[in-house]
Amino acid sequence: MLDIVKNTIHDSPERTKSAMNNFLYTVGISYLPLHEKAVKTAKAIGIVEVKRDKKKSSFLNANESIQKEVDNGGLGFKRKYVRC
């Protein structure tokens, strides 16, 4: 999945870009066996621009978000409640 995200995120629809970036961030901080690969993938992807209707564009950077959580000691967390 990480390879698919790496190869297709910049050519995907706007909503899909946001979802792929969120997936990359979540794998990077939640699943320890894939943490290093997620960080490498996030560095390779870089900044992702998501254009929104009637709003200004937002710039997502999964690498910065993952590093911020690592600095705060949030690596490998598990959610107490999952809403489906």
PDB file of N, CA, C and O in Angstrom:
ATOM      1  N   MET A   1       0.824  -1.196   0.000  1.00  0.00           N
ATOM      2  CA  MET A   1       0.000   0.000   0.000  1.00  0.00           C
ATOM      3  C   MET A   1       0.868   1.260   0.000  1.00  0.00           C
ATOM      4  O   MET A   1       0.540   2.242  -0.667  1.00  0.00           O
ATOM      5  N   LEU A   2       1.964   1.232   0.741  1.00  0.00           N
ATOM      6  CA  LEU A   2       2.827   2.413   0.782  1.00  0.00           C
ATOM      7  C   LEU A   2       3.419   2.712  -0.593  1.00  0.00           C
ATOM      8  O   LEU A   2       3.584   3.876  -0.959  1.00  0.00           O
ATOM      9  N   ASP A   3       3.737   1.672  -1.352  1.00  0.00           N
ATOM     10  CA  ASP A   3       4.270   1.884  -2.698  1.00  0.00           C
ATOM     11  C   ASP A   3       3.209   2.468  -3.627  1.00  0.00           C
ATOM     12  O   ASP A   3       3.515   3.308  -4.474  1.00  0.00           O
ATOM     13  N   ILE A   4       1.973   2.026  -3.467  1.00  0.00           N
ATOM     14  CA  ILE A   4       0.875   2.569  -4.271  1.00  0.00           C
ATOM     15  C   ILE A   4       0.689   4.049  -3.966  1.00  0.00           C
ATOM     16  O   ILE A   4       0.516   4.858  -4.877  1.00  0.00           O
ATOM     17  N   VAL A   5       0.726   4.401  -2.683  1.00  0.00           N
ATOM     18  CA  VAL A   5       0.597   5.804  -2.289  1.00  0.00           C
ATOM     19  C   VAL A   5       1.733   6.620  -2.898  1.00  0.00           C
ATOM     20  O   VAL A   5       1.507   7.702  -3.438  1.00  0.00           O
ATOM     21  N   LYS A   6       2.936   6.104  -2.810  1.00  0.00           N
ATOM     22  CA  LYS A   6       4.114   6.817  -3.324  1.00  0.00           C
ATOM     23  C   LYS A   6       3.997   7.085  -4.823  1.00  0.00           C
ATOM     24  O   LYS A   6       4.371   8.159  -5.295  1.00  0.00           O
ATOM     25  N   ASN A   7       3.481   6.117  -5.565  1.00  0.00           N
ATOM     26  CA  ASN A   7       3.429   6.232  -7.021  1.00  0.00           C
ATOM     27  C   ASN A   7       2.239   7.016  -7.544  1.00  0.00           C
ATOM     28  O   ASN A   7       2.298   7.538  -8.657  1.00  0.00           O
ATOM     29  N   THR A   8       1.153   7.118  -6.770  1.00  0.00           N
ATOM     30  CA  THR A   8      -0.077   7.688  -7.323  1.00  0.00           C
ATOM     31  C   THR A   8      -0.619   8.906  -6.594  1.00  0.00           C
ATOM     32  O   THR A   8      -1.613   9.473  -7.050  1.00  0.00           O
ATOM     33  N   ILE A   9      -0.032   9.341  -5.494  1.00  0.00           N
ATOM     34  CA  ILE A   9      -0.647  10.399  -4.693  1.00  0.00           C
ATOM     35  C   ILE A   9      -0.749  11.727  -5.446  1.00  0.00           C
ATOM     36  O   ILE A   9      -1.761  12.417  -5.318  1.00  0.00           O
ATOM     37  N   HIS A  10       0.250  12.098  -6.213  1.00  0.00           N
ATOM     38  CA  HIS A  10       0.231  13.403  -6.878  1.00  0.00           C
ATOM     39  C   HIS A  10      -0.708  13.443  -8.081  1.00  0.00           C
ATOM     40  O   HIS A  10      -1.090  14.529  -8.516  1.00  0.00           O
ATOM     41  N   ASP A  11      -1.088  12.296  -8.627  1.00  0.00           N
ATOM     42  CA  ASP A  11      -1.980  12.244  -9.786  1.00  0.00           C
ATOM     43  C   ASP A  11      -3.413  11.896  -9.409  1.00  0.00           C
ATOM     44  O   ASP A  11      -4.256  11.743 -10.294  1.00  0.00           O
ATOM     45  N   SER A  12      -3.707  11.768  -8.133  1.00  0.00           N
ATOM     46  CA  SER A  12      -5.020  11.338  -7.666  1.00  0.00           C
ATOM     47  C   SER A  12      -5.962  12.525  -7.480  1.00  0.00           C
ATOM     48  O   SER A  12      -5.517  13.672  -7.422  1.00  0.00           O
ATOM     49  N   PRO A  13      -7.280  12.248  -7.386  1.00  0.00           N
ATOM     50  CA  PRO A  13      -8.242  13.316  -7.064  1.00  0.00           C
ATOM     51  C   PRO A  13      -7.953  13.920  -5.688  1.00  0.00           C
ATOM     52  O   PRO A  13      -7.270  13.312  -4.863  1.00  0.00           O
ATOM     53  N   GLU A  14      -8.476  15.109  -5.457  1.00  0.00           N
ATOM     54  CA  GLU A  14      -8.145  15.867  -4.248  1.00  0.00           C
ATOM     55  C   GLU A  14      -8.502  15.120  -2.962  1.00  0.00           C
ATOM     56  O   GLU A  14      -7.693  15.071  -2.036  1.00  0.00           O
ATOM     57  N   ARG A  15      -9.680  14.551  -2.894  1.00  0.00           N
ATOM     58  CA  ARG A  15     -10.110  13.830  -1.693  1.00  0.00           C
ATOM     59  C   ARG A  15      -9.224  12.607  -1.461  1.00  0.00           C
ATOM     60  O   ARG A  15      -8.922  12.263  -0.319  1.00  0.00           O
ATOM     61  N   THR A  16      -8.818  11.967  -2.522  1.00  0.00           N
ATOM     62  CA  THR A  16      -7.956  10.795  -2.422  1.00  0.00           C
ATOM     63  C   THR A  16      -6.569  11.177  -1.920  1.00  0.00           C
ATOM     64  O   THR A  16      -5.959  10.432  -1.152  1.00  0.00           O
ATOM     65  N   LYS A  17      -6.065  12.337  -2.350  1.00  0.00           N
ATOM     66  CA  LYS A  17      -4.770  12.813  -1.856  1.00  0.00           C
ATOM     67  C   LYS A  17      -4.794  12.958  -0.342  1.00  0.00           C
ATOM     68  O   LYS A  17      -3.864  12.544   0.350  1.00  0.00           O
ATOM     69  N   SER A  18      -5.867  13.551   0.159  1.00  0.00           N
ATOM     70  CA  SER A  18      -6.000  13.750   1.600  1.00  0.00           C
ATOM     71  C   SER A  18      -6.052  12.412   2.333  1.00  0.00           C
ATOM     72  O   SER A  18      -5.409  12.243   3.370  1.00  0.00           O
ATOM     73  N   ALA A  19      -6.812  11.466   1.798  1.00  0.00           N
ATOM     74  CA  ALA A  19      -6.938  10.150   2.427  1.00  0.00           C
ATOM     75  C   ALA A  19      -5.608   9.391   2.395  1.00  0.00           C
ATOM     76  O   ALA A  19      -5.246   8.739   3.374  1.00  0.00           O
ATOM     77  N   MET A  20      -4.889   9.471   1.290  1.00  0.00           N
ATOM     78  CA  MET A  20      -3.590   8.794   1.189  1.00  0.00           C
ATOM     79  C   MET A  20      -2.582   9.390   2.164  1.00  0.00           C
ATOM     80  O   MET A  20      -1.813   8.660   2.789  1.00  0.00           O
ATOM     81  N   ASN A  21      -2.584  10.713   2.295  1.00  0.00           N
ATOM     82  CA  ASN A  21      -1.680  11.371   3.231  1.00  0.00           C
ATOM     83  C   ASN A  21      -2.013  10.960   4.661  1.00  0.00           C
ATOM     84  O   ASN A  21      -1.111  10.721   5.464  1.00  0.00           O
ATOM     85  N   ASN A  22      -3.303  10.876   4.983  1.00  0.00           N
ATOM     86  CA  ASN A  22      -3.728  10.451   6.317  1.00  0.00           C
ATOM     87  C   ASN A  22      -3.318   9.002   6.580  1.00  0.00           C
ATOM     88  O   ASN A  22      -2.889   8.674   7.686  1.00  0.00           O
ATOM     89  N   PHE A  23      -3.446   8.140   5.583  1.00  0.00           N
ATOM     90  CA  PHE A  23      -3.023   6.748   5.713  1.00  0.00           C
ATOM     91  C   PHE A  23      -1.523   6.658   5.989  1.00  0.00           C
ATOM     92  O   PHE A  23      -1.088   5.909   6.864  1.00  0.00           O
ATOM     93  N   LEU A  24      -0.750   7.417   5.246  1.00  0.00           N
ATOM     94  CA  LEU A  24       0.703   7.419   5.415  1.00  0.00           C
ATOM     95  C   LEU A  24       1.090   7.886   6.811  1.00  0.00           C
ATOM     96  O   LEU A  24       1.958   7.291   7.450  1.00  0.00           O
ATOM     97  N   TYR A  25       0.456   8.939   7.281  1.00  0.00           N
ATOM     98  CA  TYR A  25       0.708   9.467   8.623  1.00  0.00           C
ATOM     99  C   TYR A  25       0.345   8.434   9.692  1.00  0.00           C
ATOM    100  O   TYR A  25       1.105   8.219  10.636  1.00  0.00           O
ATOM    101  N   THR A  26      -0.813   7.800   9.541  1.00  0.00           N
ATOM    102  CA  THR A  26      -1.282   6.829  10.530  1.00  0.00           C
ATOM    103  C   THR A  26      -0.378   5.604  10.580  1.00  0.00           C
ATOM    104  O   THR A  26      -0.053   5.129  11.669  1.00  0.00           O
ATOM    105  N   VAL A  27       0.031   5.089   9.440  1.00  0.00           N
ATOM    106  CA  VAL A  27       0.951   3.946   9.415  1.00  0.00           C
ATOM    107  C   VAL A  27       2.284   4.332  10.043  1.00  0.00           C
ATOM    108  O   VAL A  27       2.887   3.539  10.765  1.00  0.00           O
ATOM    109  N   GLY A  28       2.737   5.534   9.771  1.00  0.00           N
ATOM    110  CA  GLY A  28       4.022   5.989  10.285  1.00  0.00           C
ATOM    111  C   GLY A  28       4.089   6.094  11.791  1.00  0.00           C
ATOM    112  O   GLY A  28       5.152   5.887  12.377  1.00  0.00           O
ATOM    113  N   ILE A  29       2.965   6.414  12.440  1.00  0.00           N
ATOM    114  CA  ILE A  29       3.006   6.566  13.896  1.00  0.00           C
ATOM    115  C   ILE A  29       2.376   5.407  14.648  1.00  0.00           C
ATOM    116  O   ILE A  29       2.674   5.203  15.825  1.00  0.00           O
ATOM    117  N   SER A  30       1.510   4.645  13.994  1.00  0.00           N
ATOM    118  CA  SER A  30       0.775   3.606  14.716  1.00  0.00           C
ATOM    119  C   SER A  30       1.371   2.212  14.589  1.00  0.00           C
ATOM    120  O   SER A  30       1.294   1.422  15.529  1.00  0.00           O
ATOM    121  N   TYR A  31       1.955   1.902  13.459  1.00  0.00           N
ATOM    122  CA  TYR A  31       2.404   0.535  13.189  1.00  0.00           C
ATOM    123  C   TYR A  31       3.933   0.505  13.134  1.00  0.00           C
ATOM    124  O   TYR A  31       4.535   0.845  12.115  1.00  0.00           O
ATOM    125  N   LEU A  32       4.543   0.098  14.232  1.00  0.00           N
ATOM    126  CA  LEU A  32       6.003   0.153  14.372  1.00  0.00           C
ATOM    127  C   LEU A  32       6.791  -0.625  13.317  1.00  0.00           C
ATOM    128  O   LEU A  32       7.833  -0.139  12.880  1.00  0.00           O
ATOM    129  N   PRO A  33       6.339  -1.828  12.880  1.00  0.00           N
ATOM    130  CA  PRO A  33       7.136  -2.542  11.872  1.00  0.00           C
ATOM    131  C   PRO A  33       7.290  -1.784  10.543  1.00  0.00           C
ATOM    132  O   PRO A  33       8.266  -1.999   9.824  1.00  0.00           O
ATOM    133  N   LEU A  34       6.341  -0.904  10.214  1.00  0.00           N
ATOM    134  CA  LEU A  34       6.427  -0.168   8.955  1.00  0.00           C
ATOM    135  C   LEU A  34       6.799   1.302   9.147  1.00  0.00           C
ATOM    136  O   LEU A  34       6.702   2.089   8.206  1.00  0.00           O
ATOM    137  N   HIS A  35       7.219   1.675  10.344  1.00  0.00           N
ATOM    138  CA  HIS A  35       7.529   3.079  10.626  1.00  0.00           C
ATOM    139  C   HIS A  35       8.630   3.619   9.708  1.00  0.00           C
ATOM    140  O   HIS A  35       8.466   4.680   9.107  1.00  0.00           O
ATOM    141  N   GLU A  36       9.730   2.910   9.599  1.00  0.00           N
ATOM    142  CA  GLU A  36      10.855   3.387   8.783  1.00  0.00           C
ATOM    143  C   GLU A  36      10.476   3.515   7.308  1.00  0.00           C
ATOM    144  O   GLU A  36      10.848   4.486   6.649  1.00  0.00           O
ATOM    145  N   LYS A  37       9.735   2.532   6.793  1.00  0.00           N
ATOM    146  CA  LYS A  37       9.325   2.593   5.393  1.00  0.00           C
ATOM    147  C   LYS A  37       8.355   3.746   5.160  1.00  0.00           C
ATOM    148  O   LYS A  37       8.407   4.400   4.119  1.00  0.00           O
ATOM    149  N   ALA A  38       7.472   3.998   6.124  1.00  0.00           N
ATOM    150  CA  ALA A  38       6.533   5.113   6.000  1.00  0.00           C
ATOM    151  C   ALA A  38       7.267   6.449   6.008  1.00  0.00           C
ATOM    152  O   ALA A  38       6.897   7.362   5.268  1.00  0.00           O
ATOM    153  N   VAL A  39       8.293   6.572   6.829  1.00  0.00           N
ATOM    154  CA  VAL A  39       9.082   7.810   6.876  1.00  0.00           C
ATOM    155  C   VAL A  39       9.813   8.024   5.551  1.00  0.00           C
ATOM    156  O   VAL A  39       9.841   9.141   5.034  1.00  0.00           O
ATOM    157  N   LYS A  40      10.400   6.970   5.003  1.00  0.00           N
ATOM    158  CA  LYS A  40      11.084   7.080   3.713  1.00  0.00           C
ATOM    159  C   LYS A  40      10.107   7.460   2.603  1.00  0.00           C
ATOM    160  O   LYS A  40      10.425   8.281   1.742  1.00  0.00           O
ATOM    161  N   THR A  41       8.925   6.862   2.627  1.00  0.00           N
ATOM    162  CA  THR A  41       7.904   7.173   1.632  1.00  0.00           C
ATOM    163  C   THR A  41       7.452   8.619   1.765  1.00  0.00           C
ATOM    164  O   THR A  41       7.291   9.314   0.761  1.00  0.00           O
ATOM    165  N   ALA A  42       7.245   9.076   2.991  1.00  0.00           N
ATOM    166  CA  ALA A  42       6.812  10.457   3.218  1.00  0.00           C
ATOM    167  C   ALA A  42       7.869  11.451   2.740  1.00  0.00           C
ATOM    168  O   ALA A  42       7.527  12.494   2.181  1.00  0.00           O
ATOM    169  N   LYS A  43       9.144  11.139   2.952  1.00  0.00           N
ATOM    170  CA  LYS A  43      10.218  12.017   2.471  1.00  0.00           C
ATOM    171  C   LYS A  43      10.242  12.053   0.947  1.00  0.00           C
ATOM    172  O   LYS A  43      10.464  13.108   0.353  1.00  0.00           O
ATOM    173  N   ALA A  44      10.014  10.906   0.316  1.00  0.00           N
ATOM    174  CA  ALA A  44      10.018  10.841  -1.141  1.00  0.00           C
ATOM    175  C   ALA A  44       8.840  11.608  -1.742  1.00  0.00           C
ATOM    176  O   ALA A  44       8.977  12.239  -2.790  1.00  0.00           O
ATOM    177  N   ILE A  45       7.696  11.553  -1.085  1.00  0.00           N
ATOM    178  CA  ILE A  45       6.501  12.237  -1.579  1.00  0.00           C
ATOM    179  C   ILE A  45       6.633  13.745  -1.419  1.00  0.00           C
ATOM    180  O   ILE A  45       6.328  14.502  -2.340  1.00  0.00           O
ATOM    181  N   GLY A  46       7.083  14.174  -0.259  1.00  0.00           N
ATOM    182  CA  GLY A  46       7.219  15.606  -0.008  1.00  0.00           C
ATOM    183  C   GLY A  46       5.883  16.242   0.338  1.00  0.00           C
ATOM    184  O   GLY A  46       5.022  15.617   0.958  1.00  0.00           O
ATOM    185  N   ILE A  47       5.725  17.490  -0.071  1.00  0.00           N
ATOM    186  CA  ILE A  47       4.507  18.244   0.242  1.00  0.00           C
ATOM    187  C   ILE A  47       3.444  17.940  -0.805  1.00  0.00           C
ATOM    188  O   ILE A  47       3.725  17.917  -2.003  1.00  0.00           O
ATOM    189  N   VAL A  48       2.211  17.704  -0.335  1.00  0.00           N
ATOM    190  CA  VAL A  48       1.082  17.414  -1.208  1.00  0.00           C
ATOM    191  C   VAL A  48       0.114  18.591  -1.134  1.00  0.00           C
ATOM    192  O   VAL A  48      -0.313  18.981  -0.048  1.00  0.00           O
ATOM    193  N   GLU A  49      -0.229  19.154  -2.289  1.00  0.00           N
ATOM    194  CA  GLU A  49      -1.179  20.263  -2.326  1.00  0.00           C
ATOM    195  C   GLU A  49      -2.575  19.720  -2.582  1.00  0.00           C
ATOM    196  O   GLU A  49      -2.798  18.999  -3.554  1.00  0.00           O
ATOM    197  N   VAL A  50      -3.517  20.069  -1.705  1.00  0.00           N
ATOM    198  CA  VAL A  50      -4.908  19.665  -1.864  1.00  0.00           C
ATOM    199  C   VAL A  50      -5.717  20.920  -2.149  1.00  0.00           C
ATOM    200  O   VAL A  50      -5.819  21.808  -1.303  1.00  0.00           O
ATOM    201  N   LYS A  51      -6.292  20.989  -3.344  1.00  0.00           N
ATOM    202  CA  LYS A  51      -7.101  22.145  -3.743  1.00  0.00           C
ATOM    203  C   LYS A  51      -8.544  21.884  -3.347  1.00  0.00           C
ATOM    204  O   LYS A  51      -9.084  20.806  -3.598  1.00  0.00           O
ATOM    205  N   ARG A  52      -9.160  22.875  -2.729  1.00  0.00           N
ATOM    206  CA  ARG A  52     -10.545  22.737  -2.276  1.00  0.00           C
ATOM    207  C   ARG A  52     -11.431  23.745  -2.999  1.00  0.00           C
ATOM    208  O   ARG A  52     -10.979  24.825  -3.377  1.00  0.00           O
ATOM    209  N   ASP A  53     -12.693  23.382  -3.186  1.00  0.00           N
ATOM    210  CA  ASP A  53     -13.643  24.308  -3.787  1.00  0.00           C
ATOM    211  C   ASP A  53     -13.946  25.437  -2.819  1.00  0.00           C
ATOM    212  O   ASP A  53     -14.222  25.202  -1.643  1.00  0.00           O
ATOM    213  N   LYS A  54     -13.893  26.662  -3.318  1.00  0.00           N
ATOM    214  CA  LYS A  54     -14.255  27.865  -2.558  1.00  0.00           C
ATOM    215  C   LYS A  54     -13.389  28.106  -1.329  1.00  0.00           C
ATOM    216  O   LYS A  54     -13.734  28.942  -0.494  1.00  0.00           O
ATOM    217  N   LYS A  55     -12.298  27.409  -1.200  1.00  0.00           N
ATOM    218  CA  LYS A  55     -11.353  27.609  -0.103  1.00  0.00           C
ATOM    219  C   LYS A  55      -9.953  27.609  -0.690  1.00  0.00           C
ATOM    220  O   LYS A  55      -9.730  27.139  -1.806  1.00  0.00           O
ATOM    221  N   LYS A  56      -9.023  28.139   0.074  1.00  0.00           N
ATOM    222  CA  LYS A  56      -7.656  28.119  -0.440  1.00  0.00           C
ATOM    223  C   LYS A  56      -7.050  26.724  -0.281  1.00  0.00           C
ATOM    224  O   LYS A  56      -7.514  25.919   0.527  1.00  0.00           O
ATOM    225  N   SER A  57      -6.032  26.462  -1.048  1.00  0.00           N
ATOM    226  CA  SER A  57      -5.375  25.153  -1.034  1.00  0.00           C
ATOM    227  C   SER A  57      -4.697  24.902   0.308  1.00  0.00           C
ATOM    228  O   SER A  57      -4.259  25.830   0.987  1.00  0.00           O
ATOM    229  N   SER A  58      -4.624  23.635   0.669  1.00  0.00           N
ATOM    230  CA  SER A  58      -3.875  23.270   1.870  1.00  0.00           C
ATOM    231  C   SER A  58      -2.688  22.409   1.442  1.00  0.00           C
ATOM    232  O   SER A  58      -2.756  21.664   0.465  1.00  0.00           O
ATOM    233  N   PHE A  59      -1.617  22.531   2.191  1.00  0.00           N
ATOM    234  CA  PHE A  59      -0.397  21.793   1.891  1.00  0.00           C
ATOM    235  C   PHE A  59      -0.152  20.793   3.009  1.00  0.00           C
ATOM    236  O   PHE A  59       0.012  21.172   4.168  1.00  0.00           O
ATOM    237  N   LEU A  60      -0.129  19.510   2.654  1.00  0.00           N
ATOM    238  CA  LEU A  60       0.033  18.436   3.631  1.00  0.00           C
ATOM    239  C   LEU A  60       1.443  17.875   3.537  1.00  0.00           C
ATOM    240  O   LEU A  60       1.955  17.623   2.447  1.00  0.00           O
ATOM    241  N   ASN A  61       2.058  17.683   4.689  1.00  0.00           N
ATOM    242  CA  ASN A  61       3.401  17.113   4.725  1.00  0.00           C
ATOM    243  C   ASN A  61       3.419  16.013   5.788  1.00  0.00           C
ATOM    244  O   ASN A  61       3.544  16.294   6.980  1.00  0.00           O
ATOM    245  N   ALA A  62       3.294  14.767   5.349  1.00  0.00           N
ATOM    246  CA  ALA A  62       3.245  13.635   6.273  1.00  0.00           C
ATOM    247  C   ALA A  62       4.549  13.474   7.036  1.00  0.00           C
ATOM    248  O   ALA A  62       4.536  13.056   8.193  1.00  0.00           O
ATOM    249  N   ASN A  63       5.664  13.796   6.414  1.00  0.00           N
ATOM    250  CA  ASN A  63       6.958  13.638   7.071  1.00  0.00           C
ATOM    251  C   ASN A  63       7.057  14.529   8.307  1.00  0.00           C
ATOM    252  O   ASN A  63       7.498  14.073   9.362  1.00  0.00           O
ATOM    253  N   GLU A  64       6.653  15.790   8.188  1.00  0.00           N
ATOM    254  CA  GLU A  64       6.681  16.699   9.341  1.00  0.00           C
ATOM    255  C   GLU A  64       5.743  16.220  10.440  1.00  0.00           C
ATOM    256  O   GLU A  64       6.085  16.279  11.621  1.00  0.00           O
ATOM    257  N   SER A  65       4.559  15.745  10.054  1.00  0.00           N
ATOM    258  CA  SER A  65       3.584  15.279  11.040  1.00  0.00           C
ATOM    259  C   SER A  65       4.097  14.059  11.799  1.00  0.00           C
ATOM    260  O   SER A  65       3.933  13.968  13.016  1.00  0.00           O
ATOM    261  N   ILE A  66       4.712  13.130  11.089  1.00  0.00           N
ATOM    262  CA  ILE A  66       5.267  11.936  11.731  1.00  0.00           C
ATOM    263  C   ILE A  66       6.392  12.332  12.680  1.00  0.00           C
ATOM    264  O   ILE A  66       6.462  11.842  13.807  1.00  0.00           O
ATOM    265  N   GLN A  67       7.273  13.220  12.222  1.00  0.00           N
ATOM    266  CA  GLN A  67       8.398  13.644  13.059  1.00  0.00           C
ATOM    267  C   GLN A  67       7.913  14.363  14.313  1.00  0.00           C
ATOM    268  O   GLN A  67       8.500  14.209  15.384  1.00  0.00           O
ATOM    269  N   LYS A  68       6.860  15.135  14.187  1.00  0.00           N
ATOM    270  CA  LYS A  68       6.288  15.843  15.335  1.00  0.00           C
ATOM    271  C   LYS A  68       5.783  14.851  16.384  1.00  0.00           C
ATOM    272  O   LYS A  68       5.997  15.052  17.580  1.00  0.00           O
ATOM    273  N   GLU A  69       5.121  13.792  15.947  1.00  0.00           N
ATOM    274  CA  GLU A  69       4.629  12.769  16.874  1.00  0.00           C
ATOM    275  C   GLU A  69       5.782  12.002  17.515  1.00  0.00           C
ATOM    276  O   GLU A  69       5.716  11.659  18.696  1.00  0.00           O
ATOM    277  N   VAL A  70       6.829  11.732  16.751  1.00  0.00           N
ATOM    278  CA  VAL A  70       8.004  11.042  17.304  1.00  0.00           C
ATOM    279  C   VAL A  70       8.627  11.899  18.401  1.00  0.00           C
ATOM    280  O   VAL A  70       9.001  11.388  19.456  1.00  0.00           O
ATOM    281  N   ASP A  71       8.740  13.204  18.150  1.00  0.00           N
ATOM    282  CA  ASP A  71       9.309  14.117  19.146  1.00  0.00           C
ATOM    283  C   ASP A  71       8.462  14.192  20.407  1.00  0.00           C
ATOM    284  O   ASP A  71       8.991  14.376  21.503  1.00  0.00           O
ATOM    285  N   ASN A  72       7.143  14.051  20.256  1.00  0.00           N
ATOM    286  CA  ASN A  72       6.234  14.094  21.408  1.00  0.00           C
ATOM    287  C   ASN A  72       6.099  12.743  22.102  1.00  0.00           C
ATOM    288  O   ASN A  72       5.417  12.646  23.123  1.00  0.00           O
ATOM    289  N   GLY A  73       6.729  11.710  21.575  1.00  0.00           N
ATOM    290  CA  GLY A  73       6.656  10.385  22.185  1.00  0.00           C
ATOM    291  C   GLY A  73       5.375   9.641  21.874  1.00  0.00           C
ATOM    292  O   GLY A  73       4.960   8.775  22.646  1.00  0.00           O
ATOM    293  N   GLY A  74       4.736   9.963  20.754  1.00  0.00           N
ATOM    294  CA  GLY A  74       3.468   9.334  20.396  1.00  0.00           C
ATOM    295  C   GLY A  74       3.607   8.167  19.448  1.00  0.00           C
ATOM    296  O   GLY A  74       2.618   7.735  18.856  1.00  0.00           O
ATOM    297  N   LEU A  75       4.801   7.650  19.288  1.00  0.00           N
ATOM    298  CA  LEU A  75       5.029   6.568  18.340  1.00  0.00           C
ATOM    299  C   LEU A  75       4.470   5.258  18.878  1.00  0.00           C
ATOM    300  O   LEU A  75       4.718   4.898  20.029  1.00  0.00           O
ATOM    301  N   GLY A  76       3.714   4.541  18.044  1.00  0.00           N
ATOM    302  CA  GLY A  76       3.170   3.249  18.421  1.00  0.00           C
ATOM    303  C   GLY A  76       1.915   3.310  19.259  1.00  0.00           C
ATOM    304  O   GLY A  76       1.579   2.335  19.932  1.00  0.00           O
ATOM    305  N   PHE A  77       1.207   4.437  19.238  1.00  0.00           N
ATOM    306  CA  PHE A  77       0.004   4.560  20.054  1.00  0.00           C
ATOM    307  C   PHE A  77      -1.116   3.688  19.505  1.00  0.00           C
ATOM    308  O   PHE A  77      -1.132   3.339  18.324  1.00  0.00           O
ATOM    309  N   LYS A  78      -2.022   3.354  20.357  1.00  0.00           N
ATOM    310  CA  LYS A  78      -3.232   2.640  19.950  1.00  0.00           C
ATOM    311  C   LYS A  78      -4.419   3.503  20.345  1.00  0.00           C
ATOM    312  O   LYS A  78      -4.431   4.089  21.427  1.00  0.00           O
ATOM    313  N   ARG A  79      -5.394   3.581  19.493  1.00  0.00           N
ATOM    314  CA  ARG A  79      -6.583   4.361  19.810  1.00  0.00           C
ATOM    315  C   ARG A  79      -7.451   3.588  20.784  1.00  0.00           C
ATOM    316  O   ARG A  79      -7.641   2.380  20.642  1.00  0.00           O
ATOM    317  N   LYS A  80      -7.975   4.295  21.775  1.00  0.00           N
ATOM    318  CA  LYS A  80      -8.867   3.641  22.726  1.00  0.00           C
ATOM    319  C   LYS A  80     -10.231   3.389  22.106  1.00  0.00           C
ATOM    320  O   LYS A  80     -10.840   2.342  22.323  1.00  0.00           O
ATOM    321  N   TYR A  81     -10.702   4.357  21.335  1.00  0.00           N
ATOM    322  CA  TYR A  81     -12.024   4.256  20.743  1.00  0.00           C
ATOM    323  C   TYR A  81     -11.913   4.430  19.239  1.00  0.00           C
ATOM    324  O   TYR A  81     -11.241   5.341  18.755  1.00  0.00           O
ATOM    325  N   VAL A  82     -12.580   3.546  18.501  1.00  0.00           N
ATOM    326  CA  VAL A  82     -12.603   3.641  17.056  1.00  0.00           C
ATOM    327  C   VAL A  82     -14.043   3.820  16.635  1.00  0.00           C
ATOM    328  O   VAL A  82     -14.924   3.057  17.030  1.00  0.00           O
ATOM    329  N   ARG A  83     -14.266   4.827  15.838  1.00  0.00           N
ATOM    330  CA  ARG A  83     -15.621   5.109  15.381  1.00  0.00           C
ATOM    331  C   ARG A  83     -15.745   4.670  13.934  1.00  0.00           C
ATOM    332  O   ARG A  83     -14.992   5.129  13.075  1.00  0.00           O
ATOM    333  N   CYS A  84     -16.686   3.788  13.663  1.00  0.00           N
ATOM    334  CA  CYS A  84     -16.872   3.295  12.301  1.00  0.00           C
ATOM    335  C   CYS A  84     -18.100   3.895  11.666  1.00  0.00           C
ATOM    336  O   CYS A  84     -18.411   3.590  10.515  1.00  0.00           O
TER     337      CYS A  84
END
